[in-house]
Amino acid sequence: MESWIHVIERAAAEHPEVVALSDSSGDRATYADLLTRVEGSAGGWAANGVGPGDVVCVVMRNSTEYIAQVLGLCRAGAIPALINWRVAPE
């Protein structure tokens, strides 16, 4: 079974210039860009001590960066816990 990381790797190899994501701010990422962002994110998380099996809360607005961070956590072996950014304090 393939993970989303495998799907992105294959798409980046086969169709690197195809737009994979775009958001309301106008940010766009091709499959090649997305793979680069995911790898960078994974490296950043690992450099900050996040490793396989760690659970990391992610609270962000919907964006291409949000997807890159979530997939970067997966790439690092961590488990993203997605929290709605609108969640009330109570």
C-alpha positions as CSV (number, residue, x, y, z in Angstrom):
1,M,0.0,0.0,0.0
2,E,1.3,3.5,-0.9
3,S,1.3,6.4,1.5
4,W,0.7,10.0,0.4
5,I,4.5,10.4,0.5
6,H,4.9,7.7,-2.1
7,V,2.2,9.2,-4.3
8,I,3.9,12.6,-4.1
9,E,7.3,11.1,-4.9
10,R,5.9,9.3,-7.9
11,A,4.0,12.4,-9.1
12,A,7.1,14.6,-8.7
13,A,9.1,12.1,-10.8
14,E,6.5,11.7,-13.5
15,H,4.9,15.2,-13.6
16,P,7.2,17.6,-11.7
17,E,5.7,20.8,-13.2
18,V,2.0,19.9,-12.6
19,V,0.4,22.0,-9.9
20,A,-0.3,19.8,-6.9
21,L,-1.8,22.4,-4.5
22,S,-2.9,26.0,-4.5
23,D,-4.5,28.0,-1.8
24,S,-6.6,31.2,-1.4
25,S,-3.5,33.3,-0.8
26,G,-2.3,32.5,-4.3
27,D,0.4,30.1,-3.2
28,R,0.9,27.3,-5.6
29,A,3.1,24.2,-5.4
30,T,4.0,21.9,-8.2
31,Y,4.6,18.2,-7.3
32,A,8.3,18.9,-7.4
33,D,7.9,22.0,-5.1
34,L,5.6,20.0,-2.8
35,L,8.2,17.2,-2.4
36,T,10.9,19.7,-1.7
37,R,8.7,21.4,0.9
38,V,7.8,18.1,2.5
39,E,11.4,17.0,2.7
40,G,12.4,20.4,4.2
41,S,9.6,20.2,6.7
42,A,10.6,16.6,7.7
43,G,14.2,17.8,8.2
44,G,13.1,20.7,10.3
45,W,10.9,18.6,12.5
46,A,13.7,16.1,12.9
47,A,16.2,18.8,13.7
48,N,13.9,19.9,16.5
49,G,13.8,16.5,18.0
50,V,10.6,15.1,16.5
51,G,11.0,11.4,15.6
52,P,9.1,8.3,14.7
53,G,6.0,7.7,16.9
54,D,5.9,11.3,18.3
55,V,2.5,13.0,18.2
56,V,2.6,16.6,17.2
57,C,-0.3,19.0,17.3
58,V,-0.7,21.0,14.1
59,V,-2.8,24.2,14.4
60,M,-2.7,26.2,11.2
61,R,-5.1,27.7,8.7
62,N,-5.7,25.8,5.5
63,S,-2.8,26.5,3.1
64,T,-0.2,24.8,1.0
65,E,2.2,25.2,4.0
66,Y,-0.3,23.4,6.2
67,I,-0.2,20.4,3.9
68,A,3.6,20.5,3.6
69,Q,4.0,20.5,7.4
70,V,1.5,17.7,8.0
71,L,3.2,15.5,5.3
72,G,6.6,16.5,6.6
73,L,5.6,15.1,10.0
74,C,4.5,11.9,8.3
75,R,7.8,11.8,6.4
76,A,9.7,12.1,9.7
77,G,7.7,9.2,11.1
78,A,5.6,11.3,13.5
79,I,1.9,11.4,13.9
80,P,0.2,14.7,13.2
81,A,-2.7,15.6,15.5
82,L,-4.8,18.0,13.4
83,I,-6.4,20.7,15.5
84,N,-9.0,23.1,14.0
85,W,-7.5,26.6,14.2
86,R,-10.9,27.9,15.2
87,V,-11.1,25.7,18.3
88,A,-12.4,27.7,21.3
89,P,-10.1,27.9,24.4
90,E,-12.6,26.2,26.6
